[in-house]
């Protein structure tokens, strides 16, 4: 498959793509043997623009201090930068209030925070007779915390199954979401199947029975425009989690957004410095949100880096990034169809999915595929992608996954397809 002029000018691609690529220094790296890097593993972690790197280095070099407790100039500068990052993240997702944005170390911690606090006594306690509903396509981070919650509390865990084309099977929604349902937790975009789920429809149904809705937006935040404040109340999730390293930000930083009503009702997750109002030996009282959920010294420079990252994405424009992702995904699906023996897992139309495409190649183990591709400078992921139940649903132990982002070019998809053809010949499948 050779890239044509039409492919280079693919409708929907970011017009400033060449300029954007120069913002990411790692993309200019030459690998062993003089191979150019073809990075198709962005669903795993995105690459970082120079502005994020520079922002974090500048903070460490010139403004480093602890926040909210140091009564000197550096402390004030660090606190202001940290809280400004919160403002930027709130703007990025259209949070109704900036204090509803809580910094965590990643999306997994955010989801565990919710599952653990819901196990406490109070208005939103989950207990015997209650039900928690998830889906079969979830990342393990949105399965295991709910398994632990239901095991501890005596509640029942239920889940949506999947259709043969990798979408949620909503045929039994009225039997799954009932007056016994306390929590519905699901991914916005599947990290394995790429499926974009109907969050508004499921949230309306859950809210109608008084359940709260938790959304894992780790794959959605990088590529979909999100404006929580603009959503009708009945369609707006109650809690949304995502991670910084997939939105061109650093590792070690995640976000939990929650509506003030829900967050105020939940108890603290961790105890320690800065999450308190006052401490006596007999008992303590707690600070308001967001500080109630941010015990101890937070990942300061990582949060500041995340602020720079979402500001960068905002300058590019999330609508434009989404259009670019759909164009590249459509081009990739077309290319992968030309490879004999290759089967894509998940929806086959780009409009229904994100940029992660998992596939099988008859006769070749995913790990072998990844190693051959790596020998040609192409980075993909092989394994179960922390989504073993979804793989089991389709009768496969693991898969190979390519994933694009705002810096991906059509020529990189061409390189992937050509390398897969080479893989077939290498393993003598012709």
Buried (B, 14 or more C-beta within 10 A) or exposed (E): BEBEEEBEEBEBBBEEBEEBBBBBEEBEEEBEEEBBBBBBBBBBBBBBBEBBBEBBEBBEEEBEBBBBEBEEEEBBBBBEBBBBBBEBBBBBBBBBBBBBBBBBBBBBBBBBBBBBBBBBEEEBBBBEEBBBBBBBBBBBBBBBBBBBBBEEBEBBBBBBBBEEBBBBBBEEBEEBBBEBBBBBBBBBBBBBBBBBBBBBEBBBBBBEEEBBBBBBBBBBBBBBBBEBEEBEEEBBBBBBBBBBBBBBBBBBBBBBBBBEEBBEBBBBBEEEEBBBEEEEEEEEEBBEBBBBBBBEEBBBBBBBBBBBBBBBBEEBBBEBBBBBBBBBBBBBBBBBEEBEEBBBBBBBEBEBBBBBBBBBBEEBBBEBBBEBBBBBBBBBBBBBBBBBBBBEBBEBEBBBBBBBBBBBBBBBBBBBBBBBBBBBEBBEBE
